[in-house]
């Protein structure tokens, strides 16, 4: 080899110009593996909302479309009433097999109030997984975003909110008792005791089922509805107000009871936005229902607790104190604990 000859290059070379052997133009090119000639990867099923999204806007992922919210809401409503019918019919079958009396009246379906309470709570609690499934199937976002901006239940935060709820409940019950005394009402109806044999079976059902029943209602009225409206409406208030109206319509209260339940729903919806999740609302709902049903169970009046109906105006005093203390306590604690209010 002469010194003035160019070196022979090594490695892959560009194809020479001019005529090529037959078929050579169809030979695979030396591209990196996976860059060409392969199907693109499938997009993930769950698509979250962008970082920094507020709780009521978490359904605003890139796949958001008007029909997803409409169809999803119809599915949730159908699931709610369908589950209630299924559980009640199943309860009637179980009661018949066990020889339990059934009254089938408007006020009471079952002769055993504890069994009736269990059926009522289960008819609502059973909707919870169906709501999660609707979020996953129709909105195609992580179901955990129905719980909070963190994509899950923040259990430590929920426990702290429950502690605030207990304090608020005690002060609210004290205010209610004081309102009864000042107005000369009979306070014997507030507390009663029929003995442990009456209380314990009902209390066991309350402890097991009320957390799921209360959570299911929050996931529907302060979760799904709030976020379905938030998918298109910037302000959270249409979702809060309409969700609270639906929540009040779900109950059979009249007169002052409607205002009582509606105000509860409005505050819980507002706190969901302000704290970035449903933990505060679930905690207060669980505490409230556990105490309310337990008081009725202790007095042996579970049947009256499930009938609802009219509520004395004095109850608004207790509710005002309870909700005010809870709201102030939760907001103070959220600020102290630096609770996230937008998605990471």
JOWOFEN-V686878 format. One record per backbone hydrogen bond with DSSP energy under -1.0 kcal/mol. CO is the residue of the C=O (numbers start at 1). NH is the residue of the N-H. If there is no record, write none. Layout:
<<CO;NH> <CO;NH>>
//
This chain:
<<2;5> <21;24> <23;26> <24;27> <29;31> <32;35> <53;343> <54;57> <55;58> <57;60> <59;61> <61;64> <65;69> <66;70> <67;71> <68;72> <69;73> <70;74> <71;75> <72;76> <73;77> <74;78> <75;79> <76;80> <77;81> <78;82> <79;83> <80;84> <81;85> <82;86> <83;87> <84;88> <85;89> <86;90> <87;91> <88;92> <89;93> <90;94> <91;95> <92;96> <93;97> <94;98> <95;100> <101;111> <108;105> <109;103> <109;104> <112;116> <113;117> <114;118> <115;119> <116;120> <117;121> <118;122> <119;123> <121;125> <122;126> <124;127> <125;128> <127;131> <128;132> <129;133> <130;134> <131;135> <132;136> <133;137> <134;138> <140;47> <142;145> <143;146> <144;147> <144;148> <147;278> <148;151> <153;155> <154;158> <155;159> <156;160> <157;161> <158;162> <159;163> <160;164> <161;165> <162;166> <163;167> <164;168> <165;169> <166;170> <167;171> <168;172> <169;173> <170;174> <171;175> <172;176> <173;177> <174;178> <175;179> <176;180> <177;181> <178;182> <179;183> <180;185> <181;184> <187;190> <195;199> <196;200> <199;203> <200;204> <201;205> <202;206> <203;207> <204;208> <205;209> <206;210> <209;213> <210;214> <211;215> <212;216> <213;217> <214;218> <215;219> <216;220> <217;221> <218;222> <219;224> <220;225> <223;227> <224;228> <225;229> <226;230> <229;232> <229;233> <236;240> <237;241> <238;242> <239;243> <240;244> <241;245> <242;246> <243;247> <244;248> <245;249> <246;250> <254;257> <255;258> <256;260> <257;261> <258;262> <259;263> <260;264> <261;265> <262;266> <263;267> <264;268> <265;269> <266;270> <267;271> <268;272> <269;273> <270;274> <271;275> <272;277> <276;149> <278;282> <279;283> <280;284> <281;285> <282;286> <283;287> <284;288> <285;289> <286;290> <287;291> <288;292> <289;293> <290;294> <291;295> <292;296> <293;297> <294;298> <295;299> <296;301> <298;194> <301;305> <302;306> <304;308> <309;254> <312;315> <313;316> <314;318> <315;319> <316;320> <317;321> <318;322> <319;323> <320;324> <321;325> <322;326> <323;327> <324;328> <325;329> <326;330> <327;331> <328;332> <329;333> <330;334> <331;335> <332;336> <333;337> <334;339> <343;52>>
//
